[in-house]
């Protein structure tokens, strides 16, 4: 009797303190139809994971569908598969996985659980040996043209008058590399339009090697700002929180990533966005409408409004909506050379592969 009362008191305490979803709900309700599994980042990372989670939650709340998320504590295929297995045992009908780290686990899981549908955000299923890619009929891969979003951010930053820039990415995985490479090309394109001389723009470029907010990342960003860097494009999940803190500390500016981060800090002048919330929401809706695009890998770009800058909340001084519309249309028309035509398979993400003349890049690893 005392044990039962104690358990009820613990559950009540956890619910009261806002941890219902991660603990109490898992005790009271063991069956969840919609599940999101993130990498080591949280669903409140103010970036990639949060965007995917918001899309899932929006649909779940509209239709009153049970939902839950899991965070990986270890980035390995075994750990991913263990969480997927737990979600399936708890009744998951749709599992959304957030990040390129899930490519191999989903490749295995889609065959292991043919009656479960998988939405792989930021990747396509591949075998652990990286020799075979196959998207099963119960799976859809979602990809984004991060290079285009990065291009828009770099272009706008230079058109707005900035000449000393920085890029701090997380781990040098393809989506992050595409953001960075696109950013450089956007800077170069704007500099060429403005008729700036060779080497007129300087850019510090670095990958932290993870997606965590750390004192080291904040110290690096602060040192860049103190050396004269005007704006940093932070592209690495919670790494952006560290850059944001440094920008607030030094009174400088930053560019957010993945979702509109303007509400998190007045230092955010714009965000290189991809339609995470909308694409996840739509794929889930398609499942329940009987038109799930299984077996396909969907690419969201400027052509289908899959990437953008949030002009309504951006804090530009010169760059305006008309400027944005004009450059965005060039991306839609394909008149701007795309970063995807370059070699982005270099996992170190060294930007020296990009042919630029007006931008001097100081790369550190």
PyMOL commands that set and color helices and strands:
alter all, ss='L'
color gray80, all
select helices_A, chain A and resi 2-16+20-28+48-63+77-89+100-112+146-159+174-194+215-226+239-250+262-264+276-288+302-304+321-333+339-341+351-353
alter helices_A, ss='H'
color red, helices_A
select strands_A, chain A and resi 34-38+67-71+94-98+117-121+139-144+164-169+201-207+231-235+253-258+268-274+296-300+307-309+359-364
alter strands_A, ss='S'
color yellow, strands_A
deselect
rebuild
show_as cartoon
